[in-house]
Amino acid sequence: MKASELRGKNAGELKDLLLELRKEQFSLRMQHGNGNLEGRHQLKTVRRDIARVKTVMNQIQGESA
């Protein structure tokens, strides 16, 4: 997921995406805890996607202030 793709979305869509990514992160953490997670890189990818979404949300909020 690229930041340029995220900038095309509105605040509501970004909030929904953030919620979805956090649920995915929780699921991956549980799989890791149980020893069922095969690709540990997935955790890193989801964590970075969450950071991207939060960054774009803050940029949008800063522009409207």
PDB file of N, CA, C and O in Angstrom:
ATOM      1  N   MET A   1       0.846  -1.168   0.000  1.00  0.00           N
ATOM      2  CA  MET A   1       0.000   0.000   0.000  1.00  0.00           C
ATOM      3  C   MET A   1       0.895   1.236   0.000  1.00  0.00           C
ATOM      4  O   MET A   1       1.825   1.347   0.798  1.00  0.00           O
ATOM      5  N   LYS A   2       0.601   2.147  -0.894  1.00  0.00           N
ATOM      6  CA  LYS A   2       1.411   3.353  -1.013  1.00  0.00           C
ATOM      7  C   LYS A   2       0.665   4.547  -0.430  1.00  0.00           C
ATOM      8  O   LYS A   2      -0.565   4.572  -0.390  1.00  0.00           O
ATOM      9  N   ALA A   3       1.428   5.528   0.017  1.00  0.00           N
ATOM     10  CA  ALA A   3       0.836   6.731   0.594  1.00  0.00           C
ATOM     11  C   ALA A   3       0.029   7.498  -0.447  1.00  0.00           C
ATOM     12  O   ALA A   3      -0.969   8.135  -0.108  1.00  0.00           O
ATOM     13  N   SER A   4       0.444   7.445  -1.694  1.00  0.00           N
ATOM     14  CA  SER A   4      -0.292   8.152  -2.744  1.00  0.00           C
ATOM     15  C   SER A   4      -1.694   7.564  -2.916  1.00  0.00           C
ATOM     16  O   SER A   4      -2.639   8.295  -3.212  1.00  0.00           O
ATOM     17  N   GLU A   5      -1.834   6.253  -2.734  1.00  0.00           N
ATOM     18  CA  GLU A   5      -3.151   5.620  -2.796  1.00  0.00           C
ATOM     19  C   GLU A   5      -4.012   6.072  -1.626  1.00  0.00           C
ATOM     20  O   GLU A   5      -5.218   6.267  -1.776  1.00  0.00           O
ATOM     21  N   LEU A   6      -3.395   6.238  -0.462  1.00  0.00           N
ATOM     22  CA  LEU A   6      -4.135   6.626   0.734  1.00  0.00           C
ATOM     23  C   LEU A   6      -4.612   8.068   0.671  1.00  0.00           C
ATOM     24  O   LEU A   6      -5.669   8.400   1.208  1.00  0.00           O
ATOM     25  N   ARG A   7      -3.838   8.925   0.017  1.00  0.00           N
ATOM     26  CA  ARG A   7      -4.215  10.336  -0.055  1.00  0.00           C
ATOM     27  C   ARG A   7      -5.473  10.555  -0.886  1.00  0.00           C
ATOM     28  O   ARG A   7      -6.114  11.599  -0.772  1.00  0.00           O
ATOM     29  N   GLY A   8      -5.829   9.592  -1.711  1.00  0.00           N
ATOM     30  CA  GLY A   8      -7.035   9.687  -2.512  1.00  0.00           C
ATOM     31  C   GLY A   8      -8.300   9.330  -1.758  1.00  0.00           C
ATOM     32  O   GLY A   8      -9.399   9.455  -2.298  1.00  0.00           O
ATOM     33  N   LYS A   9      -8.161   8.885  -0.514  1.00  0.00           N
ATOM     34  CA  LYS A   9      -9.316   8.465   0.275  1.00  0.00           C
ATOM     35  C   LYS A   9      -9.719   9.567   1.251  1.00  0.00           C
ATOM     36  O   LYS A   9      -8.913  10.423   1.617  1.00  0.00           O
ATOM     37  N   ASN A  10     -10.976   9.523   1.659  1.00  0.00           N
ATOM     38  CA  ASN A  10     -11.433  10.511   2.635  1.00  0.00           C
ATOM     39  C   ASN A  10     -11.190   9.995   4.056  1.00  0.00           C
ATOM     40  O   ASN A  10     -10.745   8.862   4.241  1.00  0.00           O
ATOM     41  N   ALA A  11     -11.482  10.823   5.049  1.00  0.00           N
ATOM     42  CA  ALA A  11     -11.173  10.499   6.441  1.00  0.00           C
ATOM     43  C   ALA A  11     -11.933   9.259   6.921  1.00  0.00           C
ATOM     44  O   ALA A  11     -11.378   8.452   7.666  1.00  0.00           O
ATOM     45  N   GLY A  12     -13.167   9.101   6.514  1.00  0.00           N
ATOM     46  CA  GLY A  12     -13.956   7.941   6.925  1.00  0.00           C
ATOM     47  C   GLY A  12     -13.383   6.635   6.407  1.00  0.00           C
ATOM     48  O   GLY A  12     -13.324   5.637   7.125  1.00  0.00           O
ATOM     49  N   GLU A  13     -12.964   6.657   5.153  1.00  0.00           N
ATOM     50  CA  GLU A  13     -12.365   5.458   4.554  1.00  0.00           C
ATOM     51  C   GLU A  13     -11.044   5.117   5.247  1.00  0.00           C
ATOM     52  O   GLU A  13     -10.730   3.944   5.446  1.00  0.00           O
ATOM     53  N   LEU A  14     -10.273   6.143   5.613  1.00  0.00           N
ATOM     54  CA  LEU A  14      -9.006   5.900   6.300  1.00  0.00           C
ATOM     55  C   LEU A  14      -9.238   5.310   7.686  1.00  0.00           C
ATOM     56  O   LEU A  14      -8.488   4.436   8.120  1.00  0.00           O
ATOM     57  N   LYS A  15     -10.268   5.780   8.384  1.00  0.00           N
ATOM     58  CA  LYS A  15     -10.572   5.228   9.705  1.00  0.00           C
ATOM     59  C   LYS A  15     -10.976   3.766   9.601  1.00  0.00           C
ATOM     60  O   LYS A  15     -10.567   2.944  10.421  1.00  0.00           O
ATOM     61  N   ASP A  16     -11.779   3.441   8.596  1.00  0.00           N
ATOM     62  CA  ASP A  16     -12.186   2.051   8.387  1.00  0.00           C
ATOM     63  C   ASP A  16     -10.984   1.169   8.062  1.00  0.00           C
ATOM     64  O   ASP A  16     -10.869   0.047   8.555  1.00  0.00           O
ATOM     65  N   LEU A  17     -10.098   1.690   7.232  1.00  0.00           N
ATOM     66  CA  LEU A  17      -8.903   0.941   6.860  1.00  0.00           C
ATOM     67  C   LEU A  17      -7.997   0.738   8.070  1.00  0.00           C
ATOM     68  O   LEU A  17      -7.420  -0.337   8.236  1.00  0.00           O
ATOM     69  N   LEU A  18      -7.867   1.751   8.911  1.00  0.00           N
ATOM     70  CA  LEU A  18      -7.049   1.644  10.111  1.00  0.00           C
ATOM     71  C   LEU A  18      -7.611   0.580  11.054  1.00  0.00           C
ATOM     72  O   LEU A  18      -6.857  -0.210  11.624  1.00  0.00           O
ATOM     73  N   LEU A  19      -8.925   0.561  11.216  1.00  0.00           N
ATOM     74  CA  LEU A  19      -9.558  -0.449  12.063  1.00  0.00           C
ATOM     75  C   LEU A  19      -9.313  -1.850  11.517  1.00  0.00           C
ATOM     76  O   LEU A  19      -9.013  -2.775  12.272  1.00  0.00           O
ATOM     77  N   GLU A  20      -9.439  -2.000  10.225  1.00  0.00           N
ATOM     78  CA  GLU A  20      -9.201  -3.297   9.582  1.00  0.00           C
ATOM     79  C   GLU A  20      -7.751  -3.752   9.766  1.00  0.00           C
ATOM     80  O   GLU A  20      -7.492  -4.923  10.047  1.00  0.00           O
ATOM     81  N   LEU A  21      -6.812  -2.823   9.607  1.00  0.00           N
ATOM     82  CA  LEU A  21      -5.396  -3.166   9.771  1.00  0.00           C
ATOM     83  C   LEU A  21      -5.070  -3.533  11.213  1.00  0.00           C
ATOM     84  O   LEU A  21      -4.263  -4.431  11.454  1.00  0.00           O
ATOM     85  N   ARG A  22      -5.682  -2.857  12.165  1.00  0.00           N
ATOM     86  CA  ARG A  22      -5.442  -3.191  13.578  1.00  0.00           C
ATOM     87  C   ARG A  22      -5.998  -4.565  13.920  1.00  0.00           C
ATOM     88  O   ARG A  22      -5.393  -5.305  14.697  1.00  0.00           O
ATOM     89  N   LYS A  23      -7.145  -4.911  13.347  1.00  0.00           N
ATOM     90  CA  LYS A  23      -7.688  -6.253  13.558  1.00  0.00           C
ATOM     91  C   LYS A  23      -6.755  -7.304  12.966  1.00  0.00           C
ATOM     92  O   LYS A  23      -6.524  -8.352  13.570  1.00  0.00           O
ATOM     93  N   GLU A  24      -6.221  -7.017  11.781  1.00  0.00           N
ATOM     94  CA  GLU A  24      -5.289  -7.943  11.148  1.00  0.00           C
ATOM     95  C   GLU A  24      -4.020  -8.089  11.984  1.00  0.00           C
ATOM     96  O   GLU A  24      -3.490  -9.190  12.133  1.00  0.00           O
ATOM     97  N   GLN A  25      -3.536  -6.968  12.531  1.00  0.00           N
ATOM     98  CA  GLN A  25      -2.346  -7.012  13.368  1.00  0.00           C
ATOM     99  C   GLN A  25      -2.594  -7.868  14.613  1.00  0.00           C
ATOM    100  O   GLN A  25      -1.738  -8.660  15.005  1.00  0.00           O
ATOM    101  N   PHE A  26      -3.755  -7.708  15.225  1.00  0.00           N
ATOM    102  CA  PHE A  26      -4.090  -8.507  16.402  1.00  0.00           C
ATOM    103  C   PHE A  26      -4.117  -9.993  16.054  1.00  0.00           C
ATOM    104  O   PHE A  26      -3.591 -10.824  16.794  1.00  0.00           O
ATOM    105  N   SER A  27      -4.733 -10.311  14.927  1.00  0.00           N
ATOM    106  CA  SER A  27      -4.812 -11.700  14.492  1.00  0.00           C
ATOM    107  C   SER A  27      -3.420 -12.284  14.257  1.00  0.00           C
ATOM    108  O   SER A  27      -3.137 -13.413  14.658  1.00  0.00           O
ATOM    109  N   LEU A  28      -2.563 -11.517  13.611  1.00  0.00           N
ATOM    110  CA  LEU A  28      -1.208 -11.985  13.354  1.00  0.00           C
ATOM    111  C   LEU A  28      -0.415 -12.164  14.647  1.00  0.00           C
ATOM    112  O   LEU A  28       0.371 -13.103  14.771  1.00  0.00           O
ATOM    113  N   ARG A  29      -0.620 -11.262  15.612  1.00  0.00           N
ATOM    114  CA  ARG A  29       0.069 -11.394  16.900  1.00  0.00           C
ATOM    115  C   ARG A  29      -0.382 -12.652  17.634  1.00  0.00           C
ATOM    116  O   ARG A  29       0.426 -13.336  18.262  1.00  0.00           O
ATOM    117  N   MET A  30      -1.674 -12.953  17.552  1.00  0.00           N
ATOM    118  CA  MET A  30      -2.183 -14.171  18.194  1.00  0.00           C
ATOM    119  C   MET A  30      -1.607 -15.417  17.512  1.00  0.00           C
ATOM    120  O   MET A  30      -1.241 -16.386  18.177  1.00  0.00           O
ATOM    121  N   GLN A  31      -1.532 -15.379  16.186  1.00  0.00           N
ATOM    122  CA  GLN A  31      -0.954 -16.513  15.468  1.00  0.00           C
ATOM    123  C   GLN A  31       0.516 -16.690  15.836  1.00  0.00           C
ATOM    124  O   GLN A  31       0.996 -17.813  15.987  1.00  0.00           O
ATOM    125  N   HIS A  32       1.221 -15.574  15.977  1.00  0.00           N
ATOM    126  CA  HIS A  32       2.628 -15.638  16.341  1.00  0.00           C
ATOM    127  C   HIS A  32       2.781 -16.223  17.750  1.00  0.00           C
ATOM    128  O   HIS A  32       3.665 -17.043  17.999  1.00  0.00           O
ATOM    129  N   GLY A  33       1.915 -15.791  18.659  1.00  0.00           N
ATOM    130  CA  GLY A  33       1.962 -16.286  20.037  1.00  0.00           C
ATOM    131  C   GLY A  33       1.694 -17.777  20.130  1.00  0.00           C
ATOM    132  O   GLY A  33       2.265 -18.468  20.974  1.00  0.00           O
ATOM    133  N   ASN A  34       0.830 -18.265  19.268  1.00  0.00           N
ATOM    134  CA  ASN A  34       0.497 -19.686  19.267  1.00  0.00           C
ATOM    135  C   ASN A  34       1.487 -20.517  18.466  1.00  0.00           C
ATOM    136  O   ASN A  34       1.443 -21.746  18.504  1.00  0.00           O
ATOM    137  N   GLY A  35       2.365 -19.861  17.753  1.00  0.00           N
ATOM    138  CA  GLY A  35       3.348 -20.568  16.939  1.00  0.00           C
ATOM    139  C   GLY A  35       2.825 -20.978  15.577  1.00  0.00           C
ATOM    140  O   GLY A  35       3.414 -21.839  14.923  1.00  0.00           O
ATOM    141  N   ASN A  36       1.724 -20.374  15.135  1.00  0.00           N
ATOM    142  CA  ASN A  36       1.111 -20.735  13.856  1.00  0.00           C
ATOM    143  C   ASN A  36       1.474 -19.789  12.719  1.00  0.00           C
ATOM    144  O   ASN A  36       1.099 -20.033  11.572  1.00  0.00           O
ATOM    145  N   LEU A  37       2.188 -18.727  13.014  1.00  0.00           N
ATOM    146  CA  LEU A  37       2.513 -17.735  11.993  1.00  0.00           C
ATOM    147  C   LEU A  37       3.723 -18.196  11.190  1.00  0.00           C
ATOM    148  O   LEU A  37       4.796 -18.434  11.745  1.00  0.00           O
ATOM    149  N   GLU A  38       3.540 -18.317   9.888  1.00  0.00           N
ATOM    150  CA  GLU A  38       4.621 -18.799   9.034  1.00  0.00           C
ATOM    151  C   GLU A  38       5.511 -17.664   8.544  1.00  0.00           C
ATOM    152  O   GLU A  38       6.737 -17.770   8.583  1.00  0.00           O
ATOM    153  N   GLY A  39       4.901 -16.589   8.087  1.00  0.00           N
ATOM    154  CA  GLY A  39       5.681 -15.472   7.549  1.00  0.00           C
ATOM    155  C   GLY A  39       5.715 -14.313   8.524  1.00  0.00           C
ATOM    156  O   GLY A  39       4.759 -13.541   8.605  1.00  0.00           O
ATOM    157  N   ARG A  40       6.804 -14.183   9.263  1.00  0.00           N
ATOM    158  CA  ARG A  40       6.885 -13.123  10.268  1.00  0.00           C
ATOM    159  C   ARG A  40       6.956 -11.742   9.628  1.00  0.00           C
ATOM    160  O   ARG A  40       6.718 -10.736  10.297  1.00  0.00           O
ATOM    161  N   HIS A  41       7.278 -11.684   8.343  1.00  0.00           N
ATOM    162  CA  HIS A  41       7.339 -10.397   7.648  1.00  0.00           C
ATOM    163  C   HIS A  41       5.967  -9.744   7.561  1.00  0.00           C
ATOM    164  O   HIS A  41       5.868  -8.534   7.360  1.00  0.00           O
ATOM    165  N   GLN A  42       4.909 -10.534   7.711  1.00  0.00           N
ATOM    166  CA  GLN A  42       3.551  -9.979   7.647  1.00  0.00           C
ATOM    167  C   GLN A  42       3.323  -8.975   8.774  1.00  0.00           C
ATOM    168  O   GLN A  42       2.669  -7.953   8.570  1.00  0.00           O
ATOM    169  N   LEU A  43       3.855  -9.258   9.950  1.00  0.00           N
ATOM    170  CA  LEU A  43       3.711  -8.336  11.078  1.00  0.00           C
ATOM    171  C   LEU A  43       4.340  -6.981  10.757  1.00  0.00           C
ATOM    172  O   LEU A  43       3.754  -5.934  11.028  1.00  0.00           O
ATOM    173  N   LYS A  44       5.524  -7.015  10.183  1.00  0.00           N
ATOM    174  CA  LYS A  44       6.234  -5.787   9.838  1.00  0.00           C
ATOM    175  C   LYS A  44       5.468  -5.000   8.785  1.00  0.00           C
ATOM    176  O   LYS A  44       5.363  -3.776   8.872  1.00  0.00           O
ATOM    177  N   THR A  45       4.934  -5.698   7.792  1.00  0.00           N
ATOM    178  CA  THR A  45       4.193  -5.048   6.722  1.00  0.00           C
ATOM    179  C   THR A  45       2.938  -4.355   7.255  1.00  0.00           C
ATOM    180  O   THR A  45       2.656  -3.211   6.898  1.00  0.00           O
ATOM    181  N   VAL A  46       2.196  -5.047   8.104  1.00  0.00           N
ATOM    182  CA  VAL A  46       0.962  -4.477   8.659  1.00  0.00           C
ATOM    183  C   VAL A  46       1.290  -3.287   9.553  1.00  0.00           C
ATOM    184  O   VAL A  46       0.593  -2.273   9.522  1.00  0.00           O
ATOM    185  N   ARG A  47       2.338  -3.408  10.341  1.00  0.00           N
ATOM    186  CA  ARG A  47       2.726  -2.313  11.233  1.00  0.00           C
ATOM    187  C   ARG A  47       3.085  -1.058  10.431  1.00  0.00           C
ATOM    188  O   ARG A  47       2.722   0.054  10.814  1.00  0.00           O
ATOM    189  N   ARG A  48       3.785  -1.242   9.338  1.00  0.00           N
ATOM    190  CA  ARG A  48       4.158  -0.091   8.494  1.00  0.00           C
ATOM    191  C   ARG A  48       2.948   0.499   7.777  1.00  0.00           C
ATOM    192  O   ARG A  48       2.866   1.713   7.590  1.00  0.00           O
ATOM    193  N   ASP A  49       2.008  -0.359   7.374  1.00  0.00           N
ATOM    194  CA  ASP A  49       0.783   0.142   6.745  1.00  0.00           C
ATOM    195  C   ASP A  49      -0.022   0.983   7.730  1.00  0.00           C
ATOM    196  O   ASP A  49      -0.582   2.014   7.358  1.00  0.00           O
ATOM    197  N   ILE A  50      -0.079   0.544   8.989  1.00  0.00           N
ATOM    198  CA  ILE A  50      -0.774   1.316  10.019  1.00  0.00           C
ATOM    199  C   ILE A  50      -0.118   2.686  10.172  1.00  0.00           C
ATOM    200  O   ILE A  50      -0.810   3.698  10.276  1.00  0.00           O
ATOM    201  N   ALA A  51       1.193   2.720  10.185  1.00  0.00           N
ATOM    202  CA  ALA A  51       1.915   3.991  10.309  1.00  0.00           C
ATOM    203  C   ALA A  51       1.632   4.899   9.124  1.00  0.00           C
ATOM    204  O   ALA A  51       1.472   6.108   9.296  1.00  0.00           O
ATOM    205  N   ARG A  52       1.567   4.334   7.921  1.00  0.00           N
ATOM    206  CA  ARG A  52       1.266   5.136   6.723  1.00  0.00           C
ATOM    207  C   ARG A  52      -0.126   5.760   6.819  1.00  0.00           C
ATOM    208  O   ARG A  52      -0.312   6.941   6.527  1.00  0.00           O
ATOM    209  N   VAL A  53      -1.094   4.950   7.232  1.00  0.00           N
ATOM    210  CA  VAL A  53      -2.470   5.448   7.336  1.00  0.00           C
ATOM    211  C   VAL A  53      -2.534   6.566   8.368  1.00  0.00           C
ATOM    212  O   VAL A  53      -3.166   7.594   8.125  1.00  0.00           O
ATOM    213  N   LYS A  54      -1.893   6.382   9.509  1.00  0.00           N
ATOM    214  CA  LYS A  54      -1.908   7.405  10.548  1.00  0.00           C
ATOM    215  C   LYS A  54      -1.235   8.692  10.075  1.00  0.00           C
ATOM    216  O   LYS A  54      -1.700   9.789  10.383  1.00  0.00           O
ATOM    217  N   THR A  55      -0.144   8.555   9.329  1.00  0.00           N
ATOM    218  CA  THR A  55       0.563   9.720   8.808  1.00  0.00           C
ATOM    219  C   THR A  55      -0.321  10.509   7.855  1.00  0.00           C
ATOM    220  O   THR A  55      -0.396  11.734   7.947  1.00  0.00           O
ATOM    221  N   VAL A  56      -0.983   9.822   6.951  1.00  0.00           N
ATOM    222  CA  VAL A  56      -1.865  10.499   5.990  1.00  0.00           C
ATOM    223  C   VAL A  56      -3.046  11.141   6.718  1.00  0.00           C
ATOM    224  O   VAL A  56      -3.470  12.239   6.354  1.00  0.00           O
ATOM    225  N   MET A  57      -3.581  10.471   7.740  1.00  0.00           N
ATOM    226  CA  MET A  57      -4.687  11.038   8.497  1.00  0.00           C
ATOM    227  C   MET A  57      -4.255  12.337   9.174  1.00  0.00           C
ATOM    228  O   MET A  57      -5.002  13.316   9.180  1.00  0.00           O
ATOM    229  N   ASN A  58      -3.047  12.344   9.743  1.00  0.00           N
ATOM    230  CA  ASN A  58      -2.540  13.563  10.378  1.00  0.00           C
ATOM    231  C   ASN A  58      -2.288  14.666   9.372  1.00  0.00           C
ATOM    232  O   ASN A  58      -2.510  15.838   9.676  1.00  0.00           O
ATOM    233  N   GLN A  59      -1.831  14.321   8.185  1.00  0.00           N
ATOM    234  CA  GLN A  59      -1.612  15.328   7.149  1.00  0.00           C
ATOM    235  C   GLN A  59      -2.937  15.947   6.717  1.00  0.00           C
ATOM    236  O   GLN A  59      -3.033  17.161   6.534  1.00  0.00           O
ATOM    237  N   ILE A  60      -3.951  15.113   6.558  1.00  0.00           N
ATOM    238  CA  ILE A  60      -5.276  15.623   6.168  1.00  0.00           C
ATOM    239  C   ILE A  60      -5.833  16.516   7.259  1.00  0.00           C
ATOM    240  O   ILE A  60      -6.397  17.573   6.977  1.00  0.00           O
ATOM    241  N   GLN A  61      -5.677  16.094   8.499  1.00  0.00           N
ATOM    242  CA  GLN A  61      -6.185  16.876   9.624  1.00  0.00           C
ATOM    243  C   GLN A  61      -5.448  18.224   9.730  1.00  0.00           C
ATOM    244  O   GLN A  61      -6.057  19.240  10.066  1.00  0.00           O
ATOM    245  N   GLY A  62      -4.163  18.228   9.448  1.00  0.00           N
ATOM    246  CA  GLY A  62      -3.377  19.458   9.500  1.00  0.00           C
ATOM    247  C   GLY A  62      -3.763  20.439   8.408  1.00  0.00           C
ATOM    248  O   GLY A  62      -3.723  21.652   8.614  1.00  0.00           O
ATOM    249  N   GLU A  63      -4.135  19.916   7.246  1.00  0.00           N
ATOM    250  CA  GLU A  63      -4.542  20.781   6.142  1.00  0.00           C
ATOM    251  C   GLU A  63      -5.874  21.471   6.414  1.00  0.00           C
ATOM    252  O   GLU A  63      -6.090  22.611   6.005  1.00  0.00           O
ATOM    253  N   SER A  64      -6.763  20.761   7.109  1.00  0.00           N
ATOM    254  CA  SER A  64      -8.099  21.323   7.338  1.00  0.00           C
ATOM    255  C   SER A  64      -8.113  22.275   8.524  1.00  0.00           C
ATOM    256  O   SER A  64      -9.083  23.011   8.705  1.00  0.00           O
ATOM    257  N   ALA A  65      -7.058  22.280   9.338  1.00  0.00           N
ATOM    258  CA  ALA A  65      -7.026  23.152  10.528  1.00  0.00           C
ATOM    259  C   ALA A  65      -6.639  24.564  10.169  1.00  0.00           C
ATOM    260  O   ALA A  65      -6.563  25.425  11.045  1.00  0.00           O
TER     261      ALA A  65
END
